Amino acid sequence: MKKLSLKLGIIFFITLFCIETFMMFFLHVSLTNSRLEEELTNLQTTGNSHRTILEQNFDEETLAHILLMESKENTDVVITDHAGTILAASSVHPEIQVYLKKLGGSVPYSGRVLEKNWQDEKYIATISPIVKQQKPVGYVFMFQNTDSIHALMERLNKHFLIVGLVSGLVTIVVIIVLSRKLAQPLMAMKEATMKMNKGDFTVALSTNGKDELSDLAHAIQQLSDDLNHLREERKEFLSSIAHELRTPITFIKGYTDILYKRDLTEQDRQKYLSIIIEETNRLSRLIQDLFDLAKMDENAFVINKECLQLDEFVTSIEAKLNPAFQEKEIHFFVQCEKGLTLMADSARLEQIILNLLNNALTYCSSGDATYLMVKRHHHLIKIIVKDTGKGIPKKELPYIFERFYRVEKSRTRAHGGSGLGLAIVRELVHAHGGEVTVMSEENKGTTFELLFKG
């Protein structure tokens, strides 16, 4: 965490330091220029005020009065005639001759700034012309010592320094807090991914909040949960395969030993051979189902679509299964709209429907009914397999398409099945680009609906 928080802290500090430095420099320059402009404006205004008085009474008494007023201020005044001869001065300013030489041309009636370089010069200065009958008769020079401006700038610099230090300390504290706050969830996610890499999917990340870090934590948590679920499914899958393989092999081995070691009557021999053949067929179907599912998982399962006439297709299925339903005294009804066609693999579509009808045959009792209906639904083809059998508990419905999942965990072998039939149905329906849904209610029956693009 220290490395990441240090990197984040350095980045944040450099960024904020540059921003704050620029803002402080800009503010300092703005305040300095604003203060200088204010001083020059006040100095010019004072000079213009004296000029107005002198334009009314340009005599010795007025000159003395102006000098008396400036003696109480921190500014100096020098009054000259048009030729540059000093008529009155509150203080000696040798620079006056330099400024007089630089005048060069007429001075605006509003006055002009003669010197504003407060950093290098001892004074800032302005000039205001004295005009009578539209002709300049003299000038009022105003001087202000820059020591006061330097003192003001020193105080301003001290204040900026204090503000800079305080803001720097606050920035460092904020950066430390923020960098740790950002680094901690990232490091927690790193540790979680390291645990997942070692096969430990029992991670718990905080997913509170609505920012990107929370989204990332939620994604990692979801991945961990999914991987943990897959691991549990794999364990259960392997356990189920072992159980499903062990049972028929045990039967085959046991009855084979009996046939080999004992002298049996022909009737017993035929009985045991039929059991061995039945278990061999069961084992063969299980292996074929597993092989089909493996090819589906690898996307190596080929669907050879052709245009099927559904009324003929359904009639052939009815002919195949009708005897089995009659034997169990279950009513079997088939209904298909005329003229319906579907692009599908006939063998795989038959496998889908036979699996569903065999389930109905297994879970229906004498007197129950099973329906196979095919009809158009908007622009889709809907195939419905419905029965009035024992139904599926509501809590079991979300899991019935999982591999090796059984609604009745203690189901006897008389009921048959390996728990792969519905998993194969779902995969085959999806391979055709269709959807399968199920609705069921205990003791009232189950309905499977298949939707395919027509």
N, C-alpha and C positions, 0 to 999 in steps of 0.2 A: 504493500500500500504506500510505503514511503516513496518509492521511485515514481509511481504514477502521480501521487499528490504533489511531489516536488516538481515534476514536469508541468503539471497543470498550474501550480502556484507560480512558477517562473513565467509561464506564458501569460497568465492573468496579470502578474505584476508588471511585466514589461509593457503590456498593452495599456493598462490603466496609468502607468507612470508616464508614458508618452502622451496620453490624452490629457492627464492632469497638468503636465509640464506645458503643453501647448496652450491649454486654457489659462493657466496662471500667467504665462508670458503675454498672451493676448490681453488679459485683463489688466496686467501691470502697465503695458504700453498704452492701453486705452485710458486708464486713470491718469497716467502721467501727462499724456497729450491733452486730456480734458482739463486737468489742473492748470497746465501752462496756458491753454487758450483762455481759461477763466481769468488768470492773472493779467494776460495781455489785454483782454477785453476791458477789465477794470482800469488798467493803466491808460488805455486809449480813451475810455469814457471820461476819466479825470482830466486828461489833457484837453479833450474837446470842451469840457465844462469851463476850464480856465480860458480857453480860446474864446468862448461865447462872451464871457465877462469882459475880456480885453477888447473885443470888437465894439463893445458899448463905451468903454472908458479906457483908452490906451494911454495912461499917464502914470506918473511916479507913484501916486497913492495906491492905485489899483495893483501895480506891480508889487508894492510892499505888502499889500493885503494878501496876495496870492502866496508870496514867500512865507508869510506868517502862518497861513493854513497848512502849507506843506511841511513846516518845521515840526508839526505835531503828528505827522504820518511817517511811515517807513519808506516813503518814496521821495524822490528829488525832482525839482523842476528847474529847467533852464529856459529863459525867454530871450530870443534874439530878434533883431530887426531883419529886414529882407536881405540885407547884405551879409548877414551872419555875425554881426557884432552883438556880443552878449549884453543885454540890458539888465538882466536880473538872474540870479542863480541861488538856489538854496544850498548848493554844495558845489565844489569845484569838480568838474568832469573834463579831464583832458580829451576824452573821446569825442567831445562835441565837435572839434575841428575835423576829425576824421569823418563823422557823420555828415557834416555840412558839405564836405567835398564829394560825398557819395550821393548827394541828393539828385543831381542831374535831371533837371526838368521839373515840371510842376508836381506838387503833392496834392493828392485828392483831398477834397474838403472834409471827407469823413476821417482823414488821417491815414497813417501808414505805420506798420511795424518796422522799426529799424534794426532791432536785434532780438532774436528769440533763442539763440543758442545758449541755454542756461547751463549746459554741462561744462562748456569751455570758457565762457565769458563771465566777467564779474557782474555785469548788469544786463537786464533786458530793457529795451527802450522803444518808445513810440514818438511820433511827431504829429502835430496838429497845426495846420496853417491858419494865420490870423488874416482875415480878408476884409478889406473895406473898399466899397465901390468896385467890387469884382476884381480887386487887385490885391495880391499878397503883400502885407506890410510887415510881417514877422512870422516867427514860429515858436510854438510851445513844445519843448522837448521834455518827456517824462522818463525818468530812470527808476528802476527798482533793483535793489541788490539781490543777487541770486542765492545768497546764503540761506534765506528763508525757504526757497524752493528746495535747496539741497537738504535742509533739515527735514522738510516735509517728505522728501523722497526716502530719506534714511528711515523715518518712522514707518513709511509705507512698506519699505523693504523688510523691516523687522516684522511687521504684521504678516506680510506674505510668507516670510520664513516660518513663523509660528504656525500659520494656517497650513503651509506645506508639510511641516513635520507632523502635525496632528492628522491631516488627511492621509499622509503616508502610513502612519501607524494604524489608523482605522482601516486603510486599504489592505495592509498586511494581515490584520486580524480577520477581515472579511474573506480575503483570499484563502487563508488557512482553513477557515470554517467551510467555505464553499468547495475547495478542492478535496477536503476530506469527505464532505457530503457526497460529492460526485464520485470519488474514488472508492468509497466503501461499497456501494452497490455493484460497481464494476468488478471489484475484487471478489465480492461474494459470488457473482456470476462466473468468474474465472474458476474459483474453487469448486463451484457446482459442476462446471464442465469437466474439470479434472476428475471429480468423483465419478461422473458419468463415463469418462474414458476408462476408468478402472472397473466399470461394471456395477457401480453403486448408483442406482437411480432413485434412491430415497432422499432427494434434495427438496428443500423448502425455501423458496425465495419470496420476498415481499413483493407483491404485485399491486400494492395500493398506489394510487395516483393515476394521472392521465398524460404523463409526459413520455418521451421516447425511451427513457430508461425503464419505466414501468412496462412499456410495450415489449421491450427486449427481455425483461425478467419474466413476463408472462409467456413469451414465446419459448424461452428456455425451460420454464416450468412445465409448459404443455408438452414439449419434446421429452422431458424426463418422464412425465406421466405416461406418455405414449410408449416410450421404450420399456418402461416397467411393465406396462400392460402387455406389450409384445413378448417380453420375456416370460411373463406368467402364462400367456397363451401358448408359447412354445413348449414350456414345461408340460402344460396340460395336453397339448397336441401330441407330444412324444409319449406321454403316459397313456393317452387314449389309443395311439397306434399300437403300443406294446400290448395293451389289454386286448384290442381287437384282433391282433395277430395271434396272441397267445391262446385265445379261446378256441378258434377253429383248429389250430395246430395241435392243441391238447386233445381235442376230440379225434382228430385224424390219427395221431400217434397211439392213443389209447385203444381205439377200435382196430387199428392195424396190428397191434400187439396181440389182441384177443384172437384175431383171425390167424395169426402166425403160430401162436403157442397152443391153441386149444383145438380139439376136434369138435366141430360144430355141425349141427344139422343144416341142410340146404336152406331151410327157412330162416334160421338165425344168420347164416352167412349172407344171404341177400339183404336182410334187415341192416346188418352192420355195414355192408357195402353201400347201401343207399345213404346211410348217415355220413359215411366218408365222402361220397360224391357230393352230398349237400354241403358239407363243410368246405370241400374243395372249391365248389362253385362260389360259396360265400367269400372265401379267401380271394378267389380270382376277381370277384366284383370289387372287393375292398381295394385290392392293389390297382385295379383299373381306375377306380375313383380317385385314389391318391395320385396316380399318374396324370390323370386329367387335370386335377387341381394344380399339380406342379407345373404343367405346361401353361395353365392360365396365369399363374404367378409370374412366369418368365415371358409372358406375352408371345408364347410360341404356339398358342392354340389357334388353329386355322378354322374359320367359319366359311364354308362354301355356300354362299347364298344363291337361291334360285326362286323363281316365281311360283309360289304354292297356291293351288286352289283350295281354300280353307275348308269348304264344305266337304270335298273329297277326303282331305286330310283328317278331319274330325271323324268322318264315317269310319275310316280305317282304324282309328284309335278305339272307337266304340266297339268294333268287331273284336278287337284283341282283348279288351277288358270286360266285356259284358258277361262272359261266363264266370269270371271270378266274382263279380258283384252278385250274380244270381246264386252262386254257391253259398255266399254269406247272407243271402236274402236281404240285400241292400238295393234299394231302388236307384237306378242309374239313368239320368236324363241328359240327353245331348241336344243342343240347339245351336244352329249356326245360320247367320243371314246368308242368303244366296248371293253369289257373284263376288264375294270378298276374296282378295288376293293379298299375299304378303311375301316380301323378299326375305327369305330366311333359309337356314340350313335345315332341311327336312328331318335329318336324323337327330340333330341337336334339339330342335323344337319338340320332336316327339319325346326325347329324353326328358325335357323340362316337364311336359304335361304328364307323362307316365309317372315321374317322381311324385308330383303333386297328387295324382289320382291314387297311387299306391299308399300315400300317407292317409288319404281319406278312407281307403279300403281298410287300413290298419286300425284307425281310431273310430270307425263307425261300427255300430252294432246292428243286429237283425232288426229290420223295420225302419232304419234311418235312410236318408236319401243323399245322393251325391249328384251335383249338376256340373256339366261342362258347357259353357256358353261362349259363343264368339260373336261379336257385333262391332259395328263402327261407332267410334266415339269422337265426334268432331272430325279431325283429319287423322285420327289414330285408330289402330286396331286394338280392341280390348278383349282379352281372353280371361274368363272368370272360371275358377274351380272352387265350388262351394259345397260344403257338406253340413249335415245336421248332427255331427258326432259329438264327442265329449268336449271339444274345444280346447283352447290353450289359456292358462292363467294369464291375467293382464301383466303381471310382473315379469313373465317369461318372454313376452313378445319381442322385446328389443334384442334378444340373444338367439332367436331360433335359427338365424342364418349363419351363426358361427359354426366352425368346424367341430365335429364331435359333440356338439351341444345336444343334450337330451332333455326334454321337458320332464320325463319320468326318469329320475336318476337310478331307480331300482328296477327298471323295466326288465322283464324276463326275455330269454332268447326266443320265446314263442312269438314275440312281437317283431322280431327281426330288426334290420336297419343298423347302420353304423354311426349315424349322426352326421353323415356327409351329404345326404341327399339334397337338403335345402341350401347348403353352401354351394353345391354344384349348380342348382337352379339359379341362384342369384348371379353367379359368375357367367353362366350361359346367357341369361337375359341381358346382362350388361354387355356381353360380347356382341349381342345383336343390336346394341344401342337402345335397349328398352329399359323399363323400370318395373320393379315388382313390389307390391305392398300387400300387407296382411291385416285382416281384422278378425277378431275372435272373441268369443264369450263362452265361459265355461258352461258345459252341459247344453249349449245351444248351437254350437258349430263354429266352423272356421271358413273364411273366404279369402282366397288369394286372387289378386288382380294383376294381370300382366298388360302393360301398355307398350305397343310397338308402333313405329312410324309406318303408315300404310304405303 
